[in-house]
Amino acid sequence: MVSSETLITTLTSVAPPPPATTENFHSLPFPPSKLAYLIDSTKSFKHLLQIHASLLRHNLLDSNPILTFKLQRSYSSLKRLDYSLSLFNHTQTPPNVFSYSAIIHAHSAMNLHPQALSLYVQMLTNDVVPNAFTFSALLRGCPLKPGKAIHSQAVKLACMSDTYVITGLIDVYSKGGDAKSAHQLFDQMPEKNLVSLTAMINCCAKNGDVDGARLLFDGMEEGERDIVCWNVMIDGYTQQGRPNEALDLFREMLELNVKPFEVTLLAVLSACGQLGALESGRWVHSYVVNNGMRVNVQLGTALVDMYSKCGSLDEARTIFDMIEDKDVVAWNSMIYGYAINGFTEDSLRLFTTMCRRGVYPTDITFIGLLSACVHSGLVTEGWGYFRSMKDEYHIEPKIEHYGCMVNLLGRAGHLDEAYKLIKSMKINPDPVLWGTLLGACRLHGNTVLGERIAELLLSQNLADSGTYVLLSGMYAAAGNWDGAAKVRATMKDSGVQKEPGCSSIEVNNMVHEFLAGDMRHPKCKEIYAMLEEMNGWLEAHGYTPQTDIVLHDIGEIEKKRLLEVHSEKLAIAFGLISTQPGATIRIFNNLRMCLDCHSATMLISKIKGRKIVVRDRNRFHHFVDDISFPFSITHKHFCVHHLLIHTPSHSLSSPSPSLYDFQVIIPIEKLVRRSSSWFEAICFRGVLSMVVRSIGVFCVGGVV
């Protein structure tokens, strides 16, 4: 067979034809059928232009509509919609249904839905009757409102027997949140194929019915599922916050020798990040490398996000530096990764570098920057970034940005300022925003403002379990046990369930979950034996459980027992018996880490010489080298800009302090000048560690 290059060379070297006559076809070096093949097979825009020029020279565009149609479609396939549309508009022969369908499909494929709808209206105006292909092209990515109108037209023109039209409508209703209509269409289909089943699985998963999606998935024959179907189901679990099921399904897919695509790995890496499953994430990374897959910007960003959420910033930064042509999403992932791990200085510095490289920030960028400021208490800097969003970058703050600012101000004790900020918002505050301020009220003991916020949430029926828990805790901390009991009774009567604390740890690529006082694990006896041993270590080092955080009107012994079986401690105990000595223990907790677990974990890390990383709902806690970093300036025993140091009563110069009988407050300003670099100076240059060791004390303050 003659190659495309030879055909093009021959075609473009022919001398110009004489004036147009009906015999011009005989002067061509190839018949129209060969030209049609040449148009369909070329993958080069330059070659397509040469073919177009030759067709014009031989006056074939107007006399052969098939060649015109194929040329138009090839321009579209090469992403040159401008040439395709120009050819469509300037052809003397009126466009038929095939031309209209092709140009509509080209616009829909490039997410130009308003233009596609405009062409459809033009088609109807010119009395060209659409067919099933027209509707399936028009429905691709179509919004819900025009999609309903197209649905009625498809019914009117008897196109509802076409599987692709119905599948397109299912997709439209699914993305528009109308799962009920999508289900009705699916149930009415006389014959369901792989495409329609996949669309319905995706509909269920995206609209929160992951179990319904799994029923459809499991109902398919084993050989019937393709990689797209697996991707939809795995991503559905990931998007709905069920990463364990996502990883289990991924393993099942590998056991059936189904080769994952890049989209699969993106969903799996997201699941690993949600779980903090570093070993599984590393396995996916090694799979990418061993199979020769190119780490493009999408895959690289997913790896950066995963490593950051697993607390392995060195690996995250290594991948980030390897990504070529970084987009703003990649920069945002690294900035936010530094922020949630408490590396504020690195986060802010990276933002400066990004701007110097000419990358324009987005609203997500500022969520990372404000989060960094929250974790380090940089109120002035936080206000600066918040104001620059609108003034310098013309980005309107969203609810997430206000949430960061309220959290920043609240943790720093500026409760009235935070309250005024909420009241001045142009958008309606949500329960999460009010809950953030309510948590700050509990932290700083402002019962008056806390009650006002709780009453507002209750009156508007916006209160959730967190509202009741925070208000109850506020009363209990103030010794108002009657008020705390009343809140709990109201909570019970309302049927509101408190979210249980859950900690997970990954060992040998398997994630193990623990609840407080959990007895379900197969190694339950060994775990509780280690827990007793841990309590012995803590007692030998003079540690006293912080029973004041147990907000129940019970005795001290009962409070100690409750603290001993917190889910974080069970996970640490399992980690100690299941990993090699010296190995890092990584814990993921769905709630905020309590003060007692924080202090106990720091001491266990010191005793066993283990680095322990705990990721809770808000941030990471890194326990290593006798200290925890990054430090919090909003610990309830801290003064703002102070660190809490426990010292041994017998001697400040003792080389081996063991008893912690009284507290010393050391102002940070005495250690390093207050500025944007104080955080790095304390946490990463070892200034505090040096000061602490020089006076023989052990720091048990940290992030809460």
C-alpha positions as CSV (number, residue, x, y, z in Angstrom):
1,M,0.0,0.0,0.0
2,V,1.2,3.5,-0.9
3,S,2.2,5.5,2.2
4,S,0.4,8.8,3.2
5,E,3.6,10.7,2.7
6,T,4.0,9.4,-0.9
7,L,0.3,10.2,-1.7
8,I,0.7,13.8,-0.4
9,T,3.9,14.4,-2.3
10,T,2.3,13.1,-5.5
11,L,-0.9,15.1,-5.0
12,T,0.8,18.4,-4.2
13,S,3.3,18.1,-7.1
14,V,0.7,18.0,-9.8
15,A,0.5,21.1,-12.0
16,P,-2.5,23.4,-11.5
17,P,-5.6,22.2,-13.4
18,P,-7.3,24.1,-16.3
19,P,-10.5,26.0,-15.6
20,A,-13.1,23.8,-13.9
21,T,-14.9,21.3,-16.1
22,T,-16.9,18.2,-15.5
23,E,-13.8,16.2,-16.7
24,N,-11.6,17.4,-13.8
25,F,-11.9,14.1,-12.0
26,H,-9.9,12.5,-14.7
27,S,-7.0,14.9,-14.3
28,L,-6.5,13.9,-10.6
29,P,-3.6,11.5,-9.8
30,F,-6.0,9.6,-7.4
31,P,-9.8,9.0,-7.4
32,P,-12.0,10.5,-4.7
33,S,-12.0,7.3,-2.7
34,K,-8.3,7.4,-2.4
35,L,-8.5,11.1,-1.4
36,A,-11.0,10.2,1.3
37,Y,-8.7,7.6,2.7
38,L,-5.8,10.1,2.7
39,I,-7.9,12.6,4.6
40,D,-8.9,10.0,7.2
41,S,-5.4,8.7,7.7
42,T,-3.4,11.8,8.1
43,K,-2.4,12.9,11.6
44,S,-0.5,16.1,10.6
45,F,-2.2,19.5,10.4
46,K,0.4,20.5,7.8
47,H,-0.5,17.5,5.6
48,L,-4.2,18.3,6.0
49,L,-3.6,21.8,4.8
50,Q,-1.8,20.5,1.7
51,I,-4.7,18.1,1.0
52,H,-7.2,21.0,1.5
53,A,-5.2,23.2,-0.9
54,S,-5.2,20.5,-3.6
55,L,-8.9,20.0,-3.3
56,L,-9.4,23.7,-3.8
57,R,-7.1,23.7,-6.8
58,H,-9.2,20.8,-8.4
59,N,-12.5,22.4,-7.4
60,L,-13.6,19.3,-5.5
61,L,-14.9,20.8,-2.2
62,D,-18.3,22.0,-3.6
63,S,-18.7,19.1,-6.0
64,N,-17.9,16.3,-3.5
65,P,-19.7,16.8,-0.2
66,I,-18.2,13.5,1.2
67,L,-14.7,14.9,0.9
68,T,-15.8,18.2,2.5
69,F,-17.3,16.3,5.4
70,K,-14.2,14.2,6.0
71,L,-12.0,17.3,5.8
72,Q,-14.1,19.1,8.3
73,R,-14.1,16.1,10.7
74,S,-10.3,15.7,10.4
75,Y,-9.7,19.4,11.3
76,S,-11.8,18.8,14.4
77,S,-9.9,15.7,15.3
78,L,-6.7,17.7,15.2
79,K,-8.2,20.3,17.5
80,R,-8.3,22.9,14.8
81,L,-11.9,23.8,15.3
82,D,-11.4,27.2,13.6
83,Y,-10.6,25.6,10.3
84,S,-13.4,23.1,10.7
85,L,-16.0,25.8,11.4
86,S,-14.7,28.0,8.6
87,L,-15.1,25.1,6.1
88,F,-18.6,24.4,7.5
89,N,-19.7,28.0,7.1
90,H,-18.2,28.6,3.6
91,T,-19.2,25.5,1.8
92,Q,-21.7,26.3,-1.0
93,T,-23.6,23.1,-0.6
94,P,-26.1,23.5,2.4
95,P,-24.9,21.4,5.3
96,N,-26.8,18.1,5.9
97,V,-27.5,16.2,9.1
98,F,-24.0,14.6,9.0
99,S,-22.2,17.9,8.7
100,Y,-24.2,19.4,11.5
101,S,-23.8,16.4,13.7
102,A,-20.0,16.4,13.1
103,I,-19.5,20.1,13.9
104,I,-21.8,19.8,17.0
105,H,-19.7,16.8,18.2
106,A,-16.5,18.8,17.7
107,H,-17.7,21.6,19.9
108,S,-19.1,19.3,22.6
109,A,-15.8,17.4,22.6
110,M,-14.0,20.7,23.4
111,N,-16.5,21.6,26.2
112,L,-18.0,24.4,24.0
113,H,-21.6,23.6,24.9
114,P,-23.2,27.0,24.3
115,Q,-21.8,27.0,20.8
116,A,-22.9,23.4,20.2
117,L,-26.4,24.3,21.3
118,S,-26.4,27.4,19.0
119,L,-25.5,25.2,16.1
120,Y,-28.3,22.8,17.0
121,V,-30.8,25.7,16.9
122,Q,-29.4,26.8,13.5
123,M,-29.9,23.2,12.3
124,L,-33.5,23.2,13.3
125,T,-34.0,26.7,11.8
126,N,-32.7,25.4,8.5
127,D,-35.2,22.4,8.6
128,V,-32.5,19.8,9.0
129,V,-33.9,17.0,11.0
130,P,-31.5,15.7,13.7
131,N,-30.8,12.0,14.1
132,A,-29.5,9.8,17.0
133,F,-25.9,10.7,16.3
134,T,-26.8,14.4,16.6
135,F,-28.4,13.9,20.0
136,S,-25.6,11.7,21.4
137,A,-23.1,14.3,20.3
138,L,-25.1,17.2,21.7
139,L,-25.7,15.5,25.1
140,R,-22.0,15.1,25.7
141,G,-21.3,17.3,28.8
142,C,-24.6,19.1,28.3
143,P,-26.0,21.0,31.3
144,L,-29.2,19.7,32.9
145,K,-31.7,22.4,31.8
146,P,-31.0,22.2,28.0
147,G,-30.5,18.5,28.4
148,K,-34.2,18.1,29.5
149,A,-35.2,20.0,26.3
150,I,-33.1,17.8,24.2
151,H,-34.6,14.8,25.9
152,S,-38.1,15.9,24.8
153,Q,-36.9,16.4,21.2
154,A,-35.4,12.9,21.2
155,V,-38.7,11.5,22.3
156,K,-40.6,13.5,19.6
157,L,-38.2,12.3,16.9
158,A,-38.3,8.7,18.0
159,C,-34.6,8.5,18.9
160,M,-35.1,7.0,22.3
161,S,-34.5,3.5,21.1
162,D,-30.8,4.3,20.5
163,T,-28.6,3.1,23.4
164,Y,-26.1,6.0,23.0
165,V,-28.8,8.6,23.2
166,I,-30.2,7.0,26.4
167,T,-26.7,6.7,27.9
168,G,-26.0,10.4,27.1
169,L,-29.2,11.4,28.9
170,I,-28.3,9.2,31.9
171,D,-25.0,11.1,32.0
172,V,-26.8,14.5,31.8
173,Y,-29.2,13.7,34.6
174,S,-26.4,12.2,36.7
175,K,-24.2,15.2,36.5
176,G,-27.2,17.5,37.1
177,G,-27.9,15.6,40.4
178,D,-31.2,14.1,39.2
179,A,-30.3,10.5,39.9
180,K,-34.0,9.5,40.0
181,S,-34.6,10.4,36.3
182,A,-31.3,8.7,35.4
183,H,-32.6,5.5,37.2
184,Q,-35.9,5.7,35.3
185,L,-34.2,5.9,32.0
186,F,-31.9,3.1,32.8
187,D,-34.7,0.8,34.0
188,Q,-36.6,1.5,30.8
189,M,-33.8,0.4,28.5
190,P,-34.7,-2.7,26.6
191,E,-31.1,-3.9,26.4
192,K,-28.3,-2.7,28.7
193,N,-24.7,-2.8,27.4
194,L,-21.3,-2.0,28.9
195,V,-21.5,1.7,28.1
196,S,-25.0,2.1,29.7
197,L,-24.0,0.0,32.8
198,T,-20.9,2.1,33.3
199,A,-22.8,5.3,33.0
200,M,-25.3,4.1,35.6
201,I,-22.6,3.0,38.0
202,N,-21.0,6.4,37.6
203,C,-24.4,8.0,38.3
204,C,-24.9,6.1,41.5
205,A,-21.3,6.7,42.7
206,K,-21.3,10.4,42.0
207,N,-24.6,10.9,43.7
208,G,-23.6,9.2,46.9
209,D,-25.1,5.8,46.3
210,V,-21.8,3.8,46.2
211,D,-23.5,0.7,47.5
212,G,-26.0,0.8,44.6
213,A,-23.1,1.3,42.2
214,R,-21.4,-1.7,43.7
215,L,-24.5,-3.9,43.2
216,L,-24.6,-3.0,39.5
217,F,-20.8,-3.6,39.3
218,D,-21.0,-7.0,40.9
219,G,-24.0,-7.9,38.7
220,M,-21.8,-7.7,35.6
221,E,-20.1,-10.8,34.3
222,E,-16.4,-11.0,35.2
223,G,-15.2,-10.7,31.6
224,E,-17.7,-8.0,30.8
225,R,-16.1,-5.3,32.9
226,D,-13.5,-3.1,31.1
227,I,-10.9,-0.8,32.7
228,V,-13.3,2.2,32.5
229,C,-15.8,0.3,34.6
230,W,-13.2,-0.5,37.2
231,N,-12.0,3.1,37.2
232,V,-15.5,4.4,37.8
233,M,-16.1,2.1,40.8
234,I,-12.7,2.7,42.4
235,D,-13.0,6.5,41.9
236,G,-16.5,6.4,43.3
237,Y,-15.3,4.9,46.5
238,T,-12.5,7.5,46.7
239,Q,-14.7,10.5,46.0
240,Q,-17.2,9.4,48.6
241,G,-14.6,9.1,51.4
242,R,-14.4,5.3,51.4
243,P,-10.7,4.7,50.6
244,N,-10.5,1.3,52.2
245,E,-13.0,-0.1,49.7
246,A,-11.2,1.7,46.9
247,L,-7.9,0.0,47.7
248,D,-9.5,-3.4,48.2
249,L,-11.2,-3.2,44.8
250,F,-7.9,-2.1,43.2
251,R,-6.2,-5.2,44.7
252,E,-9.0,-7.3,43.3
253,M,-8.5,-5.8,39.9
254,L,-4.8,-6.6,39.9
255,E,-5.5,-10.2,40.9
256,L,-7.7,-10.5,37.8
257,N,-4.8,-9.2,35.7
258,V,-6.6,-6.1,34.7
259,K,-3.9,-3.5,33.8
260,P,-4.5,-0.1,35.5
261,F,-4.5,3.1,33.4
262,E,-3.3,6.5,34.6
263,V,-6.8,7.4,35.6
264,T,-6.9,4.3,37.9
265,L,-3.7,5.3,39.6
266,L,-4.9,8.8,40.2
267,A,-7.9,7.5,42.1
268,V,-5.8,5.0,44.0
269,L,-3.2,7.6,45.0
270,S,-6.1,9.8,46.3
271,A,-7.3,6.9,48.4
272,C,-3.8,6.3,49.8
273,G,-3.6,10.0,50.7
274,Q,-7.0,9.9,52.5
275,L,-5.9,6.9,54.5
276,G,-2.3,8.0,55.1
277,A,-1.4,4.6,53.6
278,L,2.2,5.4,52.7
279,E,3.3,1.9,51.9
280,S,0.5,1.4,49.4
281,G,1.2,4.8,47.9
282,R,4.9,3.9,47.5
283,W,3.8,0.6,45.8
284,V,1.8,2.6,43.2
285,H,4.8,4.9,42.7
286,S,7.0,1.9,42.1
287,Y,4.4,0.5,39.7
288,V,4.6,3.7,37.7
289,V,8.4,3.5,37.5
290,N,8.7,-0.2,36.8
291,N,6.1,0.0,34.0
292,G,7.9,2.8,32.2
293,M,5.0,5.2,32.7
294,R,5.8,8.9,32.3
295,V,5.3,11.0,35.4
296,N,3.3,13.8,33.7
297,V,2.0,16.8,35.6
298,Q,-1.3,15.0,36.5
299,L,0.4,11.9,37.9
300,G,3.2,13.9,39.5
301,T,0.7,16.1,41.3
302,A,-1.2,13.1,42.5
303,L,2.1,11.7,43.9
304,V,3.0,15.0,45.6
305,D,-0.5,15.1,47.2
306,M,-0.3,11.5,48.4
307,Y,3.2,11.9,49.9
308,S,2.2,15.2,51.6
309,K,-0.9,13.7,53.1
310,C,1.1,10.7,54.3
311,G,3.6,13.1,56.1
312,S,6.6,12.2,53.8
313,L,7.5,15.7,52.6
314,D,11.0,14.8,51.4
315,E,9.5,12.3,48.9
316,A,6.8,14.9,48.0
317,R,9.4,17.5,47.2
318,T,11.5,15.1,45.2
319,I,8.6,14.3,42.9
320,F,7.6,18.0,42.7
321,D,11.1,19.0,41.5
322,M,10.9,16.3,38.9
323,I,7.7,17.5,37.3
324,E,8.2,19.3,34.0
325,D,6.0,22.2,33.0
326,K,4.4,22.5,36.4
327,D,0.9,24.0,36.4
328,V,-0.7,25.9,39.2
329,V,-2.3,22.7,40.5
330,A,1.1,21.1,41.1
331,W,2.3,24.3,42.9
332,N,-0.8,24.3,45.0
333,S,-0.4,20.7,46.1
334,M,3.2,21.3,47.3
335,I,2.2,24.6,49.0
336,Y,-0.7,22.9,50.8
337,G,1.5,19.9,51.6
338,Y,4.0,22.1,53.5
339,A,1.1,23.9,55.2
340,I,-0.7,20.9,56.6
341,N,2.6,19.5,57.9
342,G,3.4,22.7,59.6
343,F,6.3,23.8,57.4
344,T,5.0,27.3,57.2
345,E,8.2,29.0,56.1
346,D,8.6,26.5,53.2
347,S,5.0,27.0,52.2
348,L,5.2,30.8,52.0
349,R,8.6,30.7,50.3
350,L,7.3,28.3,47.6
351,F,4.5,30.7,46.9
352,T,7.0,33.5,46.4
353,T,9.0,31.3,44.0
354,M,5.8,30.4,42.1
355,C,4.9,34.0,41.5
356,R,8.4,34.8,40.3
357,R,8.0,31.9,37.8
358,G,5.0,33.7,36.3
359,V,2.4,31.2,37.6
360,Y,-0.8,33.0,38.6
361,P,-2.3,31.9,41.9
362,T,-5.8,30.5,42.2
363,D,-8.3,30.5,45.1
364,I,-6.9,27.1,46.1
365,T,-3.4,28.6,46.4
366,F,-4.7,31.0,49.1
367,I,-6.3,28.2,51.0
368,G,-2.9,26.6,51.4
369,L,-1.3,29.9,52.4
370,L,-3.9,30.7,55.0
371,S,-3.7,27.2,56.3
372,A,0.0,27.7,56.8
373,C,-0.7,30.9,58.7
374,V,-3.3,29.2,60.9
375,H,-0.9,26.4,62.0
376,S,1.7,29.0,63.0
377,G,-0.5,31.7,64.4
378,L,0.6,34.3,61.8
379,V,-2.3,36.6,62.2
380,T,-0.7,39.7,60.5
381,E,0.5,37.6,57.6
382,G,-2.8,35.9,57.3
383,W,-4.7,39.2,57.0
384,G,-2.1,40.2,54.4
385,Y,-2.7,37.2,52.1
386,F,-6.5,37.4,52.7
387,R,-6.6,41.1,51.5
388,S,-4.2,40.5,48.6
389,M,-6.6,37.9,47.2
390,K,-9.1,40.6,46.1
391,D,-6.9,43.7,46.0
392,E,-3.9,42.3,44.1
393,Y,-5.1,39.1,42.4
394,H,-8.9,39.9,42.0
395,I,-10.0,36.6,43.5
396,E,-13.2,36.8,45.5
397,P,-12.8,35.0,48.9
398,K,-14.9,31.9,49.2
399,I,-16.3,30.2,52.3
400,E,-13.1,28.2,52.7
401,H,-11.0,31.3,52.9
402,Y,-13.3,32.9,55.5
403,G,-13.1,29.6,57.4
404,C,-9.3,29.8,57.5
405,M,-9.4,33.4,58.7
406,V,-11.9,32.6,61.4
407,N,-9.8,29.6,62.5
408,L,-6.7,31.8,62.6
409,L,-8.3,34.6,64.6
410,G,-10.1,32.2,66.9
411,R,-7.0,30.1,67.8
412,A,-5.1,33.4,68.5
413,G,-7.9,34.5,70.8
414,H,-9.3,37.3,68.6
415,L,-12.8,36.0,69.0
416,D,-14.7,39.3,68.6
417,E,-12.7,40.0,65.5
418,A,-13.6,36.6,64.1
419,Y,-17.2,37.1,64.9
420,K,-17.3,40.5,63.2
421,L,-15.6,39.0,60.1
422,I,-18.4,36.4,59.8
423,K,-21.1,39.0,60.2
424,S,-19.5,41.1,57.5
425,M,-19.4,38.3,54.9
426,K,-21.3,38.8,51.6
427,I,-22.0,35.1,51.5
428,N,-24.1,33.2,54.0
429,P,-21.9,31.5,56.7
430,D,-22.3,27.7,56.9
431,P,-22.5,25.5,60.0
432,V,-18.8,24.6,59.6
433,L,-17.8,28.3,59.8
434,W,-19.9,28.8,63.0
435,G,-18.5,25.5,64.4
436,T,-15.0,26.8,63.9
437,L,-15.7,29.9,66.0
438,L,-17.6,27.8,68.5
439,G,-14.5,25.6,68.9
440,A,-12.4,28.7,69.5
441,C,-14.9,29.8,72.2
442,R,-14.4,26.5,73.9
443,L,-10.6,26.7,73.6
444,H,-10.6,30.1,75.2
445,G,-13.5,29.6,77.6
446,N,-15.8,32.2,76.1
447,T,-19.0,30.7,77.2
448,V,-21.1,33.8,76.4
449,L,-20.2,33.9,72.8
450,G,-20.3,30.2,72.5
451,E,-23.9,30.0,73.8
452,R,-24.9,32.7,71.3
453,I,-23.5,30.7,68.4
454,A,-25.0,27.5,69.6
455,E,-28.4,29.1,69.9
456,L,-28.1,30.5,66.4
457,L,-27.3,27.1,65.0
458,L,-30.0,25.3,66.9
459,S,-32.7,27.9,66.0
460,Q,-31.9,27.6,62.3
461,N,-31.8,23.8,62.5
462,L,-28.1,23.8,61.5
463,A,-26.6,22.1,64.5
464,D,-24.7,18.8,64.0
465,S,-23.0,16.5,66.4
466,G,-20.0,18.8,66.6
467,T,-22.2,21.7,67.8
468,Y,-23.5,19.7,70.8
469,V,-20.1,18.2,71.6
470,L,-18.4,21.6,71.7
471,L,-21.2,23.2,73.7
472,S,-21.2,20.3,76.2
473,G,-17.5,20.4,76.5
474,M,-17.6,24.2,77.1
475,Y,-20.0,23.7,80.0
476,A,-18.0,20.8,81.4
477,A,-14.7,22.7,81.2
478,A,-16.4,25.5,83.2
479,G,-17.6,22.9,85.8
480,N,-21.3,23.4,84.7
481,W,-22.2,19.7,84.8
482,D,-25.9,20.4,84.7
483,G,-25.5,22.4,81.5
484,A,-23.4,19.7,80.0
485,A,-25.9,17.0,80.9
486,K,-28.7,19.1,79.5
487,V,-26.9,19.5,76.1
488,R,-26.2,15.7,76.0
489,A,-29.9,15.0,76.7
490,T,-31.0,17.3,74.0
491,M,-28.5,15.7,71.6
492,K,-29.9,12.2,72.5
493,D,-33.5,13.3,72.1
494,S,-32.7,14.8,68.7
495,G,-31.2,11.5,67.5
496,V,-27.8,13.1,66.8
497,Q,-25.0,10.7,67.0
498,K,-21.5,11.8,68.0
499,E,-18.9,10.8,65.4
500,P,-16.7,8.1,67.0
501,G,-13.0,8.6,67.1
502,C,-11.1,6.2,64.8
503,S,-7.4,5.8,64.3
504,S,-5.8,3.7,61.5
505,I,-2.3,2.4,60.9
506,E,-0.9,0.8,57.8
507,V,1.3,-2.3,58.3
508,N,2.5,-4.5,55.4
509,N,0.2,-2.7,52.9
510,M,-2.9,-3.4,55.1
511,V,-4.8,-0.7,56.9
512,H,-5.9,-1.5,60.5
513,E,-8.5,0.6,62.2
514,F,-9.2,1.1,65.9
515,L,-12.0,2.7,67.9
516,A,-11.6,3.8,71.5
517,G,-11.6,0.7,73.7
518,D,-11.7,-1.5,70.6
519,M,-11.6,-5.3,71.2
520,R,-12.2,-6.5,67.7
521,H,-8.7,-6.9,66.3
522,P,-7.3,-10.4,65.9
523,K,-4.2,-9.4,67.9
524,C,-6.3,-7.8,70.7
525,K,-4.5,-9.6,73.5
526,E,-1.1,-8.6,72.3
527,I,-2.2,-5.0,71.7
528,Y,-3.6,-4.6,75.2
529,A,-0.5,-6.3,76.7
530,M,1.6,-3.6,74.9
531,L,-0.8,-1.0,76.1
532,E,-0.1,-2.0,79.7
533,E,3.7,-1.9,79.0
534,M,3.3,1.6,77.5
535,N,1.5,2.7,80.7
536,G,4.3,1.3,82.7
537,W,6.9,3.3,80.7
538,L,4.9,6.5,81.1
539,E,4.5,6.0,84.8
540,A,8.2,5.3,85.3
541,H,9.0,8.6,83.6
542,G,6.7,10.5,85.9
543,Y,3.9,11.1,83.4
544,T,0.5,12.0,84.8
545,P,-2.6,11.5,82.6
546,Q,-4.3,14.8,81.8
547,T,-7.7,13.8,83.2
548,D,-8.9,17.4,83.1
549,I,-9.7,16.9,79.4
550,V,-12.2,14.1,80.2
551,L,-15.4,16.1,80.2
552,H,-17.6,13.7,82.1
553,D,-18.7,13.9,85.7
554,I,-16.9,10.7,86.8
555,G,-14.0,9.8,89.2
556,E,-10.3,10.1,88.5
557,I,-9.8,6.4,88.1
558,E,-12.5,6.1,85.5
559,K,-11.1,9.1,83.6
560,K,-7.6,7.5,83.5
561,R,-9.1,4.3,82.1
562,L,-10.9,6.2,79.4
563,L,-7.7,8.0,78.4
564,E,-5.7,4.7,78.3
565,V,-7.8,3.2,75.6
566,H,-8.0,6.1,73.2
567,S,-7.8,4.9,69.6
568,E,-4.5,6.6,68.9
569,K,-2.8,4.7,71.8
570,L,-4.3,1.4,70.5
571,A,-2.9,2.1,67.0
572,I,0.5,3.0,68.5
573,A,0.5,-0.2,70.5
574,F,-0.2,-2.2,67.4
575,G,2.5,-0.4,65.6
576,L,5.1,-1.2,68.3
577,I,4.3,-4.9,68.1
578,S,4.0,-5.1,64.3
579,T,6.9,-3.1,63.0
580,Q,10.7,-3.3,63.2
581,P,12.5,-1.4,66.1
582,G,13.3,2.1,64.9
583,A,10.7,2.1,62.1
584,T,8.5,5.2,61.8
585,I,5.0,4.7,63.1
586,R,2.3,6.6,61.1
587,I,-1.2,7.0,62.5
588,F,-4.2,8.6,60.9
589,N,-7.0,9.9,63.2
590,N,-10.4,11.2,62.0
591,L,-10.8,13.7,64.9
592,R,-8.5,16.1,66.6
593,M,-5.7,14.6,68.7
594,C,-6.4,15.2,72.4
595,L,-3.8,16.7,74.7
596,D,-3.2,13.5,76.7
597,C,-2.6,11.4,73.6
598,H,-0.3,14.2,72.3
599,S,1.8,14.4,75.4
600,A,1.9,10.6,75.9
601,T,2.9,10.0,72.2
602,M,5.8,12.4,72.6
603,L,7.1,10.6,75.6
604,I,6.7,7.2,74.0
605,S,8.6,8.4,70.9
606,K,11.4,9.5,73.2
607,I,11.5,6.3,75.2
608,K,11.4,3.9,72.2
609,G,13.6,6.1,69.9
610,R,10.8,6.0,67.3
611,K,9.6,8.7,65.0
612,I,5.8,8.8,65.3
613,V,3.7,10.8,62.8
614,V,0.0,11.4,63.6
615,R,-2.3,13.0,61.1
616,D,-5.6,14.2,62.6
617,R,-8.5,16.1,61.1
618,N,-6.6,19.4,61.0
619,R,-2.9,18.7,60.6
620,F,0.2,16.6,61.2
621,H,2.0,16.0,64.5
622,H,5.6,14.9,64.1
623,F,7.2,13.4,67.2
624,V,11.0,13.0,67.0
625,D,14.2,13.8,68.9
626,D,12.5,14.4,72.3
627,I,10.2,17.1,70.8
628,S,7.1,17.5,68.8
629,F,7.0,19.8,65.8
630,P,5.5,22.0,64.6
631,F,4.6,23.7,67.9
632,S,1.1,25.1,68.5
633,I,0.7,28.6,70.0
634,T,-2.9,27.8,71.0
635,H,-2.5,24.9,73.4
636,K,-5.0,25.5,76.2
637,H,-2.1,25.6,78.7
638,F,-0.1,28.0,76.5
639,C,0.0,31.7,76.5
640,V,0.0,33.1,73.0
641,H,3.6,33.2,71.7
642,H,4.7,31.1,74.6
643,L,5.7,27.5,74.9
644,L,4.9,25.2,77.9
645,I,7.9,23.5,79.3
646,H,7.6,20.8,82.1
647,T,10.7,20.7,84.3
648,P,11.8,18.2,86.9
649,S,11.3,19.3,90.5
650,H,14.5,17.9,91.9
651,S,17.0,19.8,89.6
652,L,16.9,22.0,86.6
653,S,20.3,20.8,85.7
654,S,19.6,17.1,86.0
655,P,20.8,15.2,82.9
656,S,18.0,12.7,83.2
657,P,14.8,14.4,84.2
658,S,12.0,12.0,85.2
659,L,9.4,13.9,87.3
660,Y,7.3,16.8,85.9
661,D,6.0,18.6,88.9
662,F,5.7,22.2,87.8
663,Q,5.6,24.3,84.7
664,V,7.8,27.1,83.3
665,I,6.4,29.5,80.7
666,I,9.2,30.6,78.3
667,P,8.2,33.5,76.0
668,I,9.2,32.7,72.4
669,E,10.3,36.3,72.0
670,K,13.2,35.5,74.3
671,L,14.3,32.7,72.0
672,V,13.9,34.4,68.6
673,R,12.6,37.7,67.3
674,R,8.9,37.5,66.4
675,S,8.6,37.4,62.6
676,S,7.6,35.2,59.7
677,S,10.7,33.1,60.3
678,W,10.2,32.4,64.0
679,F,8.5,29.1,63.2
680,E,11.5,27.8,61.2
681,A,13.9,29.1,63.7
682,I,12.3,27.2,66.5
683,C,11.3,24.0,64.8
684,F,13.9,23.3,62.2
685,R,17.1,25.1,63.3
686,G,17.0,23.4,66.6
687,V,17.1,26.6,68.7
688,L,14.4,25.4,71.1
689,S,15.9,21.9,71.2
690,M,19.3,23.4,72.1
691,V,17.8,25.7,74.8
692,V,15.7,22.8,76.3
693,R,18.7,20.4,76.4
694,S,21.0,23.1,77.9
695,I,18.7,23.5,81.0
696,G,17.8,19.8,81.2
697,V,14.1,20.0,80.6
698,F,11.8,18.1,78.3
699,C,9.3,19.9,76.1
700,V,5.8,18.3,76.1
701,G,4.0,21.2,74.4
702,G,2.9,20.9,70.9
703,V,0.2,20.8,68.4
704,V,-3.4,20.3,69.5
